[in-house]
Amino acid sequence: MTGHLQVVTLLLRGTQPLPLRRRLAAIAGETAGHAAWLFHDLSDQHSAARYYAVADGATREAGDPALDAYVRGFRSLVMSSQGQARAALGLARDAAETAQRSATATTRAWLAGLEAQALASVGDRTPCLDALRRADTALGQARREEDPAWMYEFDHSRLLALTGACYGQLGKTAAAGQTLREALEALGPKRTRRRAEVLVDLARVHTQQQDVAEAAGLAGEALEIAVETGSPAGIQRVRRFRPELARWNDTRVVAALDEQLANAG
């Protein structure tokens, strides 16, 4: 990934016709954004920030606001995972506004969902629910064949997962549990990083309902998947969840989760 970016960067140092230069800059922006996300997943936040800075400059030179909005959307996710809720919300809103005029319905749906997620994290209930409705409306208008190659497949299962997580943060535990279980069913049985994320969100709902056995079990399953898929960020997600079980530190199920975490490294 970084080697590919170096080649494109070398090409940009030369004199190119403007259409070709913009295309190369778009490739550089997409690649740098992807590299930044991968470094984030590897828990190398210094490198992630450096590559996001490269992506910002490249997407501006490319004159591609939809791609710029897409990269900023992922950056808002990184900030959210680091507890920078207000910064994540600002990025998500800026990206959604930019995308409204330039991006496909799929991208607009995803970015509205990210805005909802950021709003839920700061407790803004009504704006969050409004953003979720906008995401659902846009997704209903989406046509996969219209999406650029860089747009990943944001579909109904992913919107369900995001909606369930928002409901959980807003204290709508019954709706959150039902929606997250629907998301798991839609995702299927494959043990993916996405599934692990949903399992942690569902574990959080069961914690709110004081069902510690189910919460610890779901977190343990998410941890297993994170280890299997080689995702340090997934492991860290379970570690960040663990303090929410502090009231039940002396239970067998929580002790078992602690052992799993210790073995995860």
C-alpha positions as CSV (number, residue, x, y, z in Angstrom):
1,M,0.0,0.0,0.0
2,T,2.7,2.5,1.0
3,G,4.9,1.4,-1.9
4,H,2.0,2.1,-4.3
5,L,1.6,5.6,-2.8
6,Q,5.3,6.3,-3.1
7,V,5.1,5.5,-6.9
8,V,2.1,7.8,-7.4
9,T,3.8,10.6,-5.3
10,L,6.9,10.3,-7.5
11,L,4.7,10.7,-10.6
12,L,3.1,13.8,-9.1
13,R,6.5,15.4,-8.8
14,G,6.8,15.6,-12.5
15,T,4.9,17.9,-15.0
16,Q,1.7,16.3,-16.0
17,P,-1.4,17.4,-18.1
18,L,-4.0,18.7,-15.6
19,P,-6.6,15.9,-16.2
20,L,-3.9,13.3,-15.6
21,R,-2.5,15.2,-12.6
22,R,-5.9,15.3,-11.0
23,R,-6.4,11.6,-11.6
24,L,-3.1,10.8,-10.0
25,A,-3.9,13.1,-7.0
26,A,-7.2,11.2,-6.6
27,I,-5.3,7.9,-6.6
28,A,-2.9,9.3,-4.0
29,G,-5.7,10.6,-1.8
30,E,-7.6,7.3,-1.9
31,T,-4.4,5.3,-1.2
32,A,-3.2,7.5,1.6
33,G,-6.7,7.4,3.2
34,H,-6.7,3.6,3.0
35,A,-3.2,3.4,4.4
36,A,-4.2,5.7,7.3
37,W,-7.1,3.5,8.2
38,L,-4.9,0.3,8.1
39,F,-2.4,2.0,10.4
40,H,-5.3,2.9,12.7
41,D,-6.4,-0.7,12.7
42,L,-2.8,-1.7,13.7
43,S,-3.0,0.9,16.6
44,D,-0.2,3.0,15.0
45,Q,-2.0,6.4,15.4
46,H,1.1,8.5,14.6
47,S,1.3,6.9,11.1
48,A,-2.4,7.1,10.7
49,A,-2.4,10.9,11.3
50,R,0.5,11.4,9.0
51,Y,-1.2,9.5,6.1
52,Y,-4.5,11.4,6.7
53,A,-2.6,14.6,6.3
54,V,-1.2,13.3,2.9
55,A,-4.7,12.3,1.9
56,D,-6.1,15.7,2.7
57,G,-3.6,17.5,0.5
58,A,-4.1,15.0,-2.3
59,T,-7.9,15.1,-2.4
60,R,-7.8,18.9,-2.5
61,E,-5.4,18.8,-5.5
62,A,-7.6,16.2,-7.2
63,G,-10.6,18.5,-6.9
64,D,-12.8,15.6,-5.9
65,P,-15.1,16.6,-3.0
66,A,-16.8,13.3,-2.9
67,L,-13.5,11.5,-2.3
68,D,-12.5,14.1,0.2
69,A,-15.8,13.6,2.1
70,Y,-15.2,9.8,2.1
71,V,-11.7,10.1,3.6
72,R,-12.9,12.6,6.2
73,G,-15.7,10.1,7.1
74,F,-13.1,7.5,8.0
75,R,-11.1,10.0,9.9
76,S,-14.2,10.9,12.0
77,L,-14.4,7.2,12.9
78,V,-10.8,7.2,14.1
79,M,-11.4,10.3,16.2
80,S,-14.6,8.7,17.6
81,S,-12.7,5.6,18.6
82,Q,-10.1,7.8,20.4
83,G,-12.8,9.5,22.5
84,Q,-12.7,12.8,20.5
85,A,-16.5,13.0,20.1
86,R,-16.8,16.7,19.2
87,A,-14.0,16.6,16.7
88,A,-15.5,13.4,15.2
89,L,-18.9,15.2,14.9
90,G,-17.4,18.2,13.2
91,L,-15.6,16.1,10.6
92,A,-18.7,13.9,10.0
93,R,-20.9,17.0,9.5
94,D,-18.5,18.7,7.2
95,A,-18.1,15.5,5.2
96,A,-21.9,15.0,5.0
97,E,-22.4,18.6,3.8
98,T,-19.8,18.2,1.1
99,A,-21.2,14.9,0.0
100,Q,-24.7,16.3,-0.3
101,R,-23.7,18.1,-3.5
102,S,-21.2,15.7,-4.9
103,A,-21.5,12.1,-3.8
104,T,-23.7,9.1,-4.7
105,A,-26.6,8.1,-2.5
106,T,-24.5,5.3,-1.0
107,T,-21.8,7.6,0.2
108,R,-24.4,10.1,1.5
109,A,-26.2,7.4,3.4
110,W,-22.9,6.2,5.1
111,L,-21.9,9.8,6.0
112,A,-25.3,10.5,7.5
113,G,-24.9,7.4,9.5
114,L,-21.5,8.5,10.8
115,E,-23.0,11.9,11.7
116,A,-25.7,10.0,13.6
117,Q,-23.1,7.9,15.4
118,A,-21.2,11.1,16.4
119,L,-24.4,12.8,17.6
120,A,-25.3,9.7,19.7
121,S,-21.9,9.8,21.4
122,V,-22.5,13.3,22.6
123,G,-26.1,12.6,23.6
124,D,-27.9,14.7,20.9
125,R,-31.0,12.4,20.6
126,T,-33.2,14.3,18.2
127,P,-30.5,15.3,15.6
128,C,-29.2,11.7,15.8
129,L,-32.5,10.2,15.0
130,D,-32.9,12.7,12.2
131,A,-29.5,11.8,10.7
132,L,-30.5,8.1,10.9
133,R,-33.7,8.8,8.9
134,R,-31.6,10.7,6.3
135,A,-29.2,7.7,6.1
136,D,-32.1,5.3,5.6
137,T,-33.7,7.5,2.9
138,A,-30.4,7.9,1.0
139,L,-29.7,4.2,1.2
140,G,-33.1,3.5,-0.3
141,Q,-32.0,5.6,-3.3
142,A,-28.7,4.0,-3.7
143,R,-27.6,2.2,-6.9
144,R,-24.4,0.2,-6.5
145,E,-23.5,0.7,-10.2
146,E,-23.3,4.4,-9.6
147,D,-20.8,4.2,-6.8
148,P,-17.1,5.0,-7.5
149,A,-14.6,2.2,-7.1
150,W,-13.4,3.5,-3.7
151,M,-16.8,3.4,-2.0
152,Y,-17.1,0.3,0.1
153,E,-20.4,-1.6,0.2
154,F,-22.5,0.2,2.8
155,D,-25.7,-1.8,2.8
156,H,-28.7,-2.5,5.0
157,S,-26.8,-4.8,7.4
158,R,-24.3,-2.0,8.1
159,L,-27.0,0.6,8.6
160,L,-28.7,-1.7,11.0
161,A,-25.5,-2.1,13.0
162,L,-24.9,1.6,13.1
163,T,-28.5,2.3,14.1
164,G,-28.3,-0.3,16.9
165,A,-25.2,1.3,18.2
166,C,-26.8,4.7,18.2
167,Y,-29.9,3.4,20.0
168,G,-27.6,1.9,22.7
169,Q,-25.8,5.1,23.3
170,L,-29.1,7.0,23.6
171,G,-30.3,4.5,26.2
172,K,-32.9,2.9,23.9
173,T,-31.8,-0.6,25.0
174,A,-34.7,-2.7,23.9
175,A,-34.6,-1.1,20.4
176,A,-30.8,-1.4,20.4
177,G,-30.8,-5.1,21.2
178,Q,-33.4,-5.9,18.6
179,T,-31.7,-3.9,15.9
180,L,-28.2,-5.2,16.6
181,R,-29.5,-8.8,16.5
182,E,-31.1,-8.1,13.2
183,A,-27.7,-6.7,12.0
184,L,-25.9,-9.9,13.1
185,E,-28.5,-12.0,11.2
186,A,-28.1,-9.9,8.1
187,L,-24.3,-10.1,8.3
188,G,-24.4,-13.9,8.4
189,P,-22.2,-16.3,10.4
190,K,-18.9,-15.3,8.9
191,R,-16.5,-14.2,11.6
192,T,-15.5,-10.7,10.3
193,R,-14.3,-7.5,12.0
194,R,-17.7,-6.0,11.3
195,R,-19.3,-8.8,13.2
196,A,-16.9,-8.3,16.1
197,E,-17.9,-4.6,16.3
198,V,-21.6,-5.4,16.4
199,L,-21.0,-8.0,19.2
200,V,-19.2,-5.4,21.4
201,D,-22.1,-3.0,20.8
202,L,-24.6,-5.7,21.7
203,A,-22.5,-6.6,24.8
204,R,-22.8,-3.0,25.9
205,V,-26.6,-3.2,25.6
206,H,-26.6,-6.3,27.8
207,T,-24.4,-4.5,30.3
208,Q,-27.0,-1.7,30.5
209,Q,-29.6,-4.4,31.1
210,Q,-27.4,-5.9,33.8
211,D,-27.1,-9.2,32.0
212,V,-23.4,-9.7,32.8
213,A,-23.1,-13.3,31.6
214,E,-24.4,-12.4,28.1
215,A,-22.4,-9.2,28.0
216,A,-19.1,-11.0,28.9
217,G,-19.8,-13.8,26.5
218,L,-20.4,-11.5,23.6
219,A,-17.3,-9.5,24.4
220,G,-15.3,-12.7,24.5
221,E,-16.6,-13.8,21.1
222,A,-15.7,-10.4,19.7
223,L,-12.2,-10.7,21.1
224,E,-11.8,-14.2,19.5
225,I,-12.7,-12.7,16.1
226,A,-10.4,-9.8,16.6
227,V,-7.5,-12.1,17.4
228,E,-8.4,-14.4,14.4
229,T,-8.5,-11.5,12.0
230,G,-5.4,-9.9,13.3
231,S,-7.0,-6.6,14.3
232,P,-5.3,-4.8,17.2
233,A,-8.0,-2.1,17.0
234,G,-10.6,-4.9,17.5
235,I,-8.8,-6.1,20.6
236,Q,-8.5,-2.5,21.9
237,R,-12.3,-2.1,21.3
238,V,-12.9,-5.0,23.8
239,R,-10.4,-3.5,26.2
240,R,-12.2,-0.2,26.2
241,F,-15.5,-2.0,26.9
242,R,-14.1,-4.0,29.8
243,P,-14.4,-1.2,32.5
244,E,-18.2,-1.2,31.9
245,L,-18.2,-4.6,33.6
246,A,-16.4,-3.3,36.7
247,R,-19.4,-3.9,39.0
248,W,-19.1,-7.6,38.3
249,N,-15.3,-8.0,38.7
250,D,-15.8,-10.9,41.1
251,T,-17.9,-13.0,38.8
252,R,-16.6,-16.1,36.9
253,V,-17.7,-14.8,33.5
254,V,-15.8,-11.5,33.9
255,A,-12.7,-13.4,35.2
256,A,-12.9,-15.5,32.0
257,L,-13.0,-12.4,29.8
258,D,-10.0,-11.0,31.7
259,E,-8.0,-14.2,31.0
260,Q,-8.9,-13.9,27.3
261,L,-7.7,-10.3,27.3
262,A,-4.4,-11.3,29.0
263,N,-3.8,-14.0,26.4
264,A,-4.6,-11.6,23.5
265,G,-1.5,-9.7,24.3
